[in-house]
Amino acid sequence: MQARLAFTAAFVLLTAAPWVARASDGRFPAERPAIGMAPGNPLTNALDFSLVERELFLDCADGGLHRLSLVDAALIASGVEDAAGMNRYRQQFFAACDEAAALAMHAESPLLRIEIIHHVLHERLLQGGYNANATNLATTLQTGVYNCASATLLFVALAAELNIPAQAIELPGHVRAVVDCGGQQYEVEATCPVWQAAVRKYIADLQAIGTARAVSPCGLVAMIYYNRGIDAFNERRFAEAVAVNRKALLLDSENLLARENLLAAINNWALALCDAHRFAEAETLLTEGEQFDPQHAAFFHNAAHVQQLRMQTSTVAP
């Protein structure tokens, strides 16, 4: 097991006009006051990192985690900033590690060791049930409520502590784990509490036909930022949604959902500014969006929509 140190430091919905985007979990944004733009370009401005986030992103600069554990990195991405909170969650996780290690000590096969990890995961850490929005690892450890991302992250982290190779695999709208048992690979559905239903032999050519991709530990952490972006999007905190999705993409440039929701946040932010008759800001934002992704049709169509509204407003103004 690894040494344990105390922690110190869219999907686009097309309507007639305008084109409105929604977050990839399908929840539409709540009605909140529109938010204006800060100076500069939100797609290229320097991102704001807390001290512990700086440690995370420096550690992941080459695409891998080295100094931080996967759990530590995920807790930082979840917004845990204080050492006391970090150590409390880490102790909870390592208590589960110790129990799994003790039970697996005399296991007769690698697959039995993996079953023990799965059992301890659900008995000690995932007792609150499944919720599709429960990606935040701190909340999962507090409540036991989980989704596929948080459950798979904890499974992969537990397996690593017991020196069992485990890899997260992303499928459309889902994440699960793949483990190596002496040359034979198995898929483990970490969200399923019943072992017999949770495990099956891995179909290796899933990746070959493009329906799945391997996700690195940094990619799992990126999913936490991406889901924070969904929450910010739904609460019309568009600047924050843009920032956290940019952070997700820094950790995992292949996270297509984070990219889609980054574009959706820019698009809907511009429409919110348009609704507030802040047409110049809306046009600027859409122009910046077009420069970032010239193929995103919503920017082009909504730029025309904003321009039309601006002309109509100026025409009827006294």
N, C-alpha and C positions, 0 to 999 in steps of 0.2 A: 504494500500500500504506500501511497505517496506520503512524504513528510507533511505534517500539519503545523502551520505557522499561524499565529494570531494575526488577524488583519489589522494593519496600522494605517495606514494612511487616511385592381379596380376595374375595378371593372367599370367600363364606361356605359352609362345609360343614355341613349340618344332620345331626345324629345324634339319637338318641332324647332323651337329656338327660344332660349339658348340651349346649348348642349350642356347637360348637368351630369357630373360624375358622382359615383357613390363609392364608399369604401368596400374592400373586397369581401367583407363578411356579410354584405347585403344590408346592413343597417343604414337607413337614411339619416343625414345630419339633423340634429335637433335645431329648432329655431332659436338662434342666439344672435345678439347684435353683431354686425359685421366688424371686422378688425381692419384697421388701416395698415399701410405699408411703412416699414422703417426705411431709412435711406439705404441705397444700394440695391443689389440684386440678390434676392433670397436663395437663388440657385447657385450663386458663386461666392456670396459673403463668407467670411471665416466663421466656422461653427463655434459655438460656445461649449466648452467642455469643463466639467467640474474637475477637481483635482484627482478624484478616483477614476473618473472617465479618462483622463489623460493617461493614467497608468494602463487602463484597459486598451486604448487605441494604440499606444506605443507598443504594448505587448503583441498586438495583432497586426503590426505593421507589415509583416511578411506573410500574413495569411494564416498563422498558427498561434496557438497559445503556448507560452513557455514559462513565464514566471507565475502567472495567475492560473488557478484551477478553473475548470469549466464552471463549477458552481459559483466561485467568487466572481468570475466574469459575468455570469448571468444575473447575479444579485446586483452588481453595479449597474448593468443595463436596466434592471428593474427599478432603479432609483434609490437603492440603499447606499447612503453616504456615510453613516456614522459607524465607527469601529465596534461599538457595543452591539448594534443591530446585526452587523455582519457576523460577528463571532457567535451570536445567539443562533443564527440560521445555520452557520457552519457546524456548530455543536450538534444541532438536530440532525443534520445530514450525516455527520461522522458517527453518531450513535447508531444510525441505520447501517452504515458501513461495517461497524464493529459486529453488529448482530449477524449480518450476512456473512462476514468472514468466519465467524465462529461456527455458524451452521454449515458452511461450505467446506470446512477444514477436512472432513472425512468423506466428502462427496465422491462417488465412484466414477463419475463421468463429467466432462465439461458441460454437457447439456443439463445435468442435474444441478450444477453450480449456477447456471443461468436461471433455472427454475427457482432456485433459492433467492436469487437477486430479485426476480419478479415478485416472489411472495413477500419479501421484506418491503419492497417498494410499496406495495398496496396495503400491507399491514401497518406500516409505520409512517409513510409520507403521503399516500394518496387515499385517504379515507373519506374525503368529502364529496366524492362523485365527480362526474364529468360535466364540464361547462365549456362550450366552444370558445368562449372569450378568455379563459383562464390561462393566459400565457405568462403573466408576471410571476416570476419564481418566488419572490418574497411572499406574495399573496397565497401561492400554492402551499408553501411551507407553513404559513399561518393557519390556513383553513382546510388544507387537504383537497381542495377543489382544483381540478387540472383539466388541461386539454391535451391534444396530441403533441404539441410542441414542448410544453413543460414536463409532461410525463416521459417523453422520449429523452429529453435532456437529462432528467434525473436517472433514468435507466442507463444511459451511456456513461454518466459520471460514476454511478455505482459500479458498473462493470469495469471501468478503468481502475478503480480503487482495488479491485480483486484481480487485476492484471488479465482481464478478458478483453480481447479486441472487439470493439463494438463501433458501429458506424450508423449515423442517421441517414435515412433515405427519404427524400421528398417525392411524393406523388402529387398529382393534381388535387389540391385542397387538403392534403394530409401528409403526416410525417410518421414514420415508424423506424424501428431499429433493425439492423442486421448484425448478427454475431457470428464469429468463427469458432467452430467446435472441432478442432483437430482436422481441418481440411473440409469439413462440411459446414455450409453456411445455413443459418436459420433466420427467418424474419420473426421479430417479436413485436406484437401489437401492445405497446406499453399502456394504452388506455383500457385494455380489457383485463379485468381482475381475475378471470378464470384462465389458468395456465393452459389447459388443453385447447381452449379456443384462441389463445393469444399467440401460439407458436406454430410455425409450419416451415418446411424447407424453403429456402430462398430460391426464387426463379431468377437466375442470374441474367437472362437475356432481357429482362424488363428494361434495364438501362440501355441495351443495344437498340431497342426500338423507340427510345426517347420518351418513355412514359415516367421515368424516374431519374433522379440525379442524387449523387452522393452529396451530403451536406457536412461540411467541416464543423468542428466545435465553434469556430468564429461565426459560421453560418447559422448555427443554432442560437447564438447570442443575438445575431442580427434579427432573428424572428421576433425577439422581445421588443426591439426598437420598432420594427414594422407594426406590431400590434399596438404599441403605444401611439403610433401614428394614426391608426384607425380610431382610437379613442379621441385623440385631439381633433381629427377630421369631423367626427360626429358631434363634437361640442363646438364646432366652428372656430377652433383655435388653429387656423390655417398655417400661420407662421411656424408654430410648433410642429404641426404635422409635416411640413416640408423639412424642417430641421432633423426630426428623428428618422424620417425615411432616408434622408441623405446619410445619416449615421449608419443606418442599416446597410446601405449600399457600399459604404466604406468597408464594412466588415464582410460583406458578401455581394460582390458586384453582379452575381448571377441571380439575385433574388428579384424575379420579374414582378412579383406582387408589390414589393416595396417601390419599384420603379413606377408601376401603374398608379399606385396611390400617391406617390410624389406628384405625378402629372395631374391626378384628380384634385389634389389639394390646391395646386396652382390654378387650375381651371375654376374650381368653385370659389376660391378666394377672389378671383377676378370678378366673378358674377356677383358675389356679395358686395364688392366695391361698386359695381355697376348699380345694384339695387339702391345703394346709398348715394347715387348720383356723383360718385367719385370717379368720373369717366377717365380722366387722365391717368390715374393710378391703375385702373383696370386695364387700359390699353397698354401701359408700360409692362404690367405683369404678363399679359398675354404675349407681347412681343418677346419678352425674356423667355417665356415658355417655348415659343416657336424656335428661338435660337438654340435652346437646350435640346428640343426634339422636333425637328421640322416635319416629321411624319405623323405627329399627333393632331388629327383632324379637328378635334374640339377647339384647339387654340385658334385656328384659322377661322372657323365658323363663328366662334364667339367674339372674335375681334370685329368681324363685320356686324354682329348683333350690337355690340357696345357702340360702335361708330354710328349705327342707325339710331339708337336711342339717344345718343348725344346730340345728333342733329335734330331729332324730334323735340327734345327738351329745349334746345336753343331757339327753335322756331316758335314754341308756344310761350316762351318766357316773356313777361311784360317789358 
